[in-house]
Amino acid sequence: EGCKDSENSCIVDNRVVLKIIKHYQEEGQGNEVVQGVLLGLVVDDRLEITNCFPFPQHTEDDADFDEVQYQMEMMRSLRHVNIDHLHVGWYQSTYYGSFVTRALLDSQFSYQHAIEESVVLIYDPIKTAQGSLSLKAYRLTPKLMEVCKEKDFSPEALKKANIAYENMFEEVPIVIKNSYLINVMLWELEKKSAVADRHELLSLASSNHLGKSLQLLMDRVDEMSQDIVKYNTYLRNVSKQQQQKHQYQQRRQQENIQRQSRGEPPLPEEDINKLFKPPQPPPRMESLLIAGQINTYCQNIKEFNAQNLGKLFMAQALQDYNN
């Protein structure tokens, strides 16, 4: 599609989109994820993605395979033929929007730590198969980048940084760029192609997309519930230990008063933190990722239901008109 370049946007060449789709069609099956490297350049704080290449699928038998060495050889070969070879991010397919994971967070942090403008492109083949291209670009927010640099994911650190699931990732607008010759060719093909009857787009039958999304959502809600139980257990242990420390201090104080009345020296000072080691707080980053994934599922279900409800209202209006 021809769009004007805008600031703070990600310019994606049409070849990159086709290569990502082709990669999934050749190697992606079901919930299997395919990944690859994005190449391009940074122009005036704007990222332009001009090429990409996939990570090869390798099995456990390929123990000697080195992904880093493979990437370096690919970029060296592209440089020899005068193709953009700057590493500007990576791409990944997703299964019903299931991409908010710790693996994605760690990978994107390493890319973004090296090149600030780096992005991850998320391609949803299931949505794309329903008739509309689903390709989104994300970056980690500056707040989350600082937390990841410190590697402190305790509840206090996340609260101090004011990190919530809503401000972990920021979506970058995508502009898909075609050359003028490609636009002319598409226009000619559109004129020559016969208009297909797409009656299935008006079908009122609900696909299994909604059921699968709800099942994945319930699984994540169960995980969140278990995580909340762990955190509540931690809070109870902290409260219980505080009571024990208070009781211990009161006993020592009373014993010192009795020793003083008998003319005996007070008890020696002790480090109370060594006697009562504070319980280790559970890491909260997993909870934030689960909450972010739940939010993604809810957005997908909302979009899907909005389309279905629109068709139902349209069908009801047509039925009332015919009657």
C-alpha positions as CSV (number, residue, x, y, z in Angstrom):
1,E,0.0,0.0,0.0
2,G,1.3,3.5,-0.7
3,C,1.6,5.6,2.4
4,K,3.4,8.8,3.3
5,D,6.4,8.3,5.5
6,S,5.7,9.5,9.0
7,E,8.0,10.1,12.0
8,N,8.3,7.5,14.7
9,S,7.1,4.9,12.2
10,C,8.6,1.7,10.9
11,I,8.9,1.6,7.1
12,V,8.7,-2.0,5.9
13,D,9.5,-3.0,2.3
14,N,6.9,-5.2,0.7
15,R,9.5,-7.9,0.0
16,V,10.0,-8.3,3.8
17,V,6.3,-8.9,4.3
18,L,6.2,-11.5,1.5
19,K,9.3,-13.3,2.9
20,I,7.8,-13.5,6.4
21,I,4.6,-14.9,5.0
22,K,6.5,-17.4,2.8
23,H,8.7,-18.5,5.7
24,Y,5.6,-19.4,7.8
25,Q,3.9,-21.2,4.9
26,E,7.0,-23.3,4.3
27,E,8.1,-24.1,7.9
28,G,5.3,-23.1,10.3
29,Q,2.8,-25.7,11.3
30,G,0.0,-25.1,13.9
31,N,1.4,-23.4,17.0
32,E,5.0,-23.8,15.8
33,V,6.8,-20.4,15.8
34,V,9.1,-19.3,13.0
35,Q,11.6,-16.5,13.5
36,G,14.1,-14.5,11.5
37,V,16.4,-11.5,11.3
38,L,15.4,-8.0,10.1
39,L,17.9,-5.9,8.1
40,G,17.7,-2.3,7.1
41,L,18.9,1.1,8.2
42,V,18.1,4.0,10.5
43,V,17.4,7.4,8.9
44,D,16.7,10.4,11.1
45,D,15.4,8.3,14.0
46,R,13.2,6.4,11.6
47,L,13.6,2.7,11.0
48,E,13.5,1.3,7.5
49,I,13.4,-2.5,7.1
50,T,14.5,-3.4,3.7
51,N,15.4,-7.1,3.9
52,C,15.2,-10.2,6.2
53,F,16.3,-13.8,6.4
54,P,14.9,-16.7,8.4
55,F,16.5,-18.7,11.2
56,P,16.8,-22.2,9.8
57,Q,14.9,-25.0,11.5
58,H,17.3,-27.4,13.2
59,T,16.7,-30.5,15.3
60,E,18.4,-32.0,18.3
61,D,20.7,-33.8,16.0
62,D,22.1,-30.5,14.8
63,A,24.0,-29.9,18.1
64,D,26.9,-28.2,16.3
65,F,24.7,-25.6,14.7
66,D,25.7,-22.0,15.7
67,E,23.0,-19.4,15.2
68,V,25.3,-16.5,15.8
69,Q,27.8,-17.7,13.3
70,Y,25.0,-18.3,10.8
71,Q,23.8,-14.8,11.2
72,M,27.3,-13.3,10.8
73,E,27.9,-15.3,7.6
74,M,24.5,-14.3,6.1
75,M,25.1,-10.6,6.8
76,R,28.6,-10.9,5.4
77,S,27.2,-12.4,2.2
78,L,24.6,-9.7,1.9
79,R,27.2,-7.0,2.4
80,H,29.3,-8.5,-0.5
81,V,26.3,-8.0,-2.9
82,N,25.7,-4.5,-1.7
83,I,22.4,-5.2,0.3
84,D,21.5,-3.5,3.5
85,H,23.1,-5.6,6.3
86,L,22.5,-3.6,9.5
87,H,20.8,-5.7,12.1
88,V,17.6,-3.8,13.1
89,G,15.5,-6.4,14.8
90,W,13.8,-9.7,14.3
91,Y,10.4,-11.2,13.4
92,Q,8.3,-13.9,14.9
93,S,5.0,-15.6,14.0
94,T,2.3,-16.0,16.7
95,Y,-0.4,-18.5,17.5
96,Y,-3.7,-16.8,18.3
97,G,-1.8,-13.8,19.7
98,S,0.4,-15.8,22.1
99,F,3.6,-13.8,21.9
100,V,4.0,-11.9,25.3
101,T,6.6,-14.2,26.8
102,R,9.8,-14.0,28.8
103,A,11.7,-15.3,25.8
104,L,10.4,-12.4,23.6
105,L,11.2,-9.9,26.4
106,D,14.8,-11.1,26.7
107,S,15.4,-11.3,23.0
108,Q,14.0,-7.8,22.3
109,F,16.0,-6.4,25.2
110,S,19.3,-7.7,23.7
111,Y,18.4,-6.2,20.3
112,Q,17.2,-2.9,21.6
113,H,20.2,-2.6,24.0
114,A,22.5,-2.8,21.0
115,I,20.4,-0.6,18.6
116,E,17.8,1.6,20.2
117,E,15.4,1.7,17.2
118,S,15.2,-2.1,16.9
119,V,11.8,-3.7,16.7
120,V,10.2,-7.1,16.7
121,L,7.6,-7.8,14.0
122,I,4.8,-10.1,15.1
123,Y,3.0,-11.9,12.2
124,D,-0.3,-13.5,12.9
125,P,-1.0,-16.1,10.2
126,I,-4.5,-17.0,11.6
127,K,-5.8,-13.4,11.3
128,T,-4.1,-13.1,7.9
129,A,-5.9,-16.2,6.6
130,Q,-9.2,-14.5,7.5
131,G,-8.6,-11.8,4.9
132,S,-6.6,-9.0,6.6
133,L,-2.8,-8.8,7.0
134,S,-1.9,-8.9,10.7
135,L,1.6,-7.5,11.1
136,K,2.6,-5.4,14.1
137,A,5.8,-3.9,15.4
138,Y,6.7,-3.5,19.1
139,R,9.5,-2.1,21.2
140,L,10.2,-2.2,24.9
141,T,9.3,1.1,26.7
142,P,12.2,3.1,28.2
143,K,11.0,2.3,31.7
144,L,11.1,-1.4,31.1
145,M,14.5,-1.1,29.4
146,E,15.9,0.5,32.6
147,V,14.4,-2.3,34.8
148,C,15.9,-5.0,32.5
149,K,19.3,-3.4,32.7
150,E,19.2,-3.5,36.5
151,K,17.9,-7.1,36.3
152,D,15.8,-6.4,39.4
153,F,12.3,-7.7,39.0
154,S,11.2,-7.6,42.7
155,P,7.8,-6.1,43.6
156,E,9.6,-3.0,45.1
157,A,11.7,-2.3,41.9
158,L,8.7,-2.6,39.6
159,K,6.6,-0.4,41.8
160,K,9.4,2.2,42.0
161,A,9.7,2.2,38.2
162,N,5.9,2.4,37.8
163,I,5.8,-0.6,35.5
164,A,2.5,-2.2,34.7
165,Y,1.4,-4.5,31.9
166,E,0.0,-1.5,29.9
167,N,3.4,0.2,29.6
168,M,5.7,-2.7,29.0
169,F,5.5,-2.7,25.2
170,E,4.9,0.2,22.8
171,E,3.5,-0.4,19.3
172,V,5.2,1.2,16.4
173,P,3.1,2.2,13.4
174,I,4.0,0.3,10.3
175,V,4.1,1.7,6.8
176,I,4.3,-1.0,4.1
177,K,6.2,0.5,1.1
178,N,5.9,-0.5,-2.5
179,S,7.8,0.7,-5.4
180,Y,5.9,2.6,-8.1
181,L,6.4,-0.3,-10.6
182,I,4.8,-2.7,-8.1
183,N,1.9,-0.4,-7.6
184,V,1.3,-0.2,-11.4
185,M,1.6,-4.0,-11.7
186,L,-1.0,-4.5,-8.8
187,W,-3.3,-2.0,-10.5
188,E,-3.1,-3.9,-13.8
189,L,-3.6,-7.3,-12.1
190,E,-6.7,-5.9,-10.3
191,K,-8.2,-4.8,-13.7
192,K,-7.5,-8.2,-15.3
193,S,-8.6,-10.4,-12.4
194,A,-12.2,-11.5,-12.2
195,V,-14.3,-10.3,-9.3
196,A,-14.6,-13.3,-6.9
197,D,-17.8,-13.9,-4.9
198,R,-16.6,-13.8,-1.3
199,H,-19.9,-14.9,0.3
200,E,-18.0,-16.7,3.1
201,L,-17.1,-13.2,4.5
202,L,-20.8,-12.7,5.2
203,S,-21.3,-16.1,6.9
204,L,-23.0,-15.9,10.3
205,A,-21.4,-19.1,11.5
206,S,-18.8,-18.5,14.2
207,S,-15.4,-20.2,13.5
208,N,-13.3,-22.0,16.1
209,H,-11.2,-18.8,16.4
210,L,-13.4,-17.5,19.3
211,G,-13.4,-20.9,21.1
212,K,-9.6,-21.3,20.8
213,S,-9.0,-17.7,22.0
214,L,-11.3,-18.2,25.0
215,Q,-9.5,-21.5,25.9
216,L,-6.1,-19.8,25.8
217,L,-7.5,-16.9,27.8
218,M,-8.8,-19.2,30.5
219,D,-5.4,-21.0,30.7
220,R,-3.6,-17.6,31.3
221,V,-6.2,-16.6,33.9
222,D,-5.5,-19.9,35.7
223,E,-1.8,-19.1,35.7
224,M,-2.5,-15.6,37.0
225,S,-4.6,-17.1,39.8
226,Q,-1.7,-19.5,40.8
227,D,0.7,-16.6,40.7
228,I,-1.6,-14.5,43.0
229,V,-1.7,-17.4,45.5
230,K,2.1,-17.5,45.6
231,Y,2.3,-13.8,46.2
232,N,-0.3,-13.9,48.9
233,T,1.6,-16.7,50.6
234,Y,4.7,-14.5,50.5
235,L,2.8,-11.6,52.1
236,R,1.5,-13.9,54.9
237,N,5.0,-15.1,55.6
238,V,6.3,-11.6,55.8
239,S,3.6,-10.6,58.2
240,K,4.2,-13.7,60.3
241,Q,7.9,-13.0,60.5
242,Q,7.3,-9.4,61.5
243,Q,5.1,-10.6,64.4
244,Q,7.8,-13.0,65.4
245,K,10.5,-10.3,65.4
246,H,8.2,-8.0,67.5
247,Q,7.6,-10.8,70.0
248,Y,11.3,-11.5,70.2
249,Q,12.2,-7.9,70.8
250,Q,9.6,-7.6,73.6
251,R,11.0,-10.7,75.3
252,R,14.5,-9.4,75.2
253,Q,13.3,-6.0,76.5
254,Q,11.5,-7.7,79.5
255,E,14.5,-9.9,80.2
256,N,16.8,-6.9,80.2
257,I,14.5,-5.1,82.7
258,Q,14.7,-8.1,85.0
259,R,18.4,-8.4,84.7
260,Q,18.8,-4.7,85.4
261,S,16.7,-5.1,88.6
262,R,19.0,-7.9,89.8
263,G,22.1,-5.8,89.0
264,E,23.2,-8.0,86.1
265,P,24.5,-6.6,82.8
266,P,22.0,-6.5,79.8
267,L,22.0,-9.1,77.1
268,P,24.5,-8.5,74.3
269,E,23.2,-6.9,71.1
270,E,22.3,-9.2,68.3
271,D,21.7,-8.7,64.6
272,I,18.0,-9.5,64.4
273,N,18.2,-9.7,60.6
274,K,20.5,-12.7,60.9
275,L,18.0,-14.5,63.3
276,F,15.0,-13.7,61.0
277,K,16.1,-13.8,57.4
278,P,13.4,-12.1,55.3
279,P,11.6,-14.5,52.8
280,Q,12.6,-14.2,49.2
281,P,10.0,-12.2,47.3
282,P,8.7,-13.9,44.1
283,P,9.7,-12.3,40.9
284,R,6.8,-10.2,39.5
285,M,7.9,-10.0,35.9
286,E,6.1,-13.3,35.1
287,S,2.9,-11.9,36.5
288,L,3.2,-8.8,34.3
289,L,3.8,-10.9,31.2
290,I,0.8,-13.0,32.0
291,A,-1.3,-9.9,32.5
292,G,-0.1,-8.5,29.2
293,Q,-0.9,-11.7,27.4
294,I,-4.4,-11.7,28.9
295,N,-4.9,-8.2,27.7
296,T,-3.8,-9.2,24.2
297,Y,-6.3,-12.1,24.2
298,C,-9.1,-9.8,25.3
299,Q,-8.3,-7.3,22.5
300,N,-8.3,-10.1,19.9
301,I,-11.7,-11.4,21.2
302,K,-13.1,-7.9,21.2
303,E,-12.1,-7.3,17.6
304,F,-13.4,-10.7,16.5
305,N,-16.7,-10.2,18.3
306,A,-17.1,-6.7,16.9
307,Q,-17.0,-8.1,13.4
308,N,-19.4,-10.9,14.1
309,L,-21.9,-8.6,15.9
310,G,-21.8,-6.3,12.9
311,K,-22.8,-9.2,10.6
312,L,-25.6,-10.2,12.9
313,F,-27.0,-6.7,13.1
314,M,-26.8,-6.4,9.3
315,A,-28.5,-9.8,8.9
316,Q,-31.3,-8.8,11.3
317,A,-31.8,-5.5,9.4
318,L,-32.0,-7.3,6.1
319,Q,-34.5,-9.8,7.5
320,D,-36.7,-7.1,8.9
321,Y,-36.6,-5.3,5.6
322,N,-37.6,-8.4,3.7
323,N,-40.5,-9.1,6.1
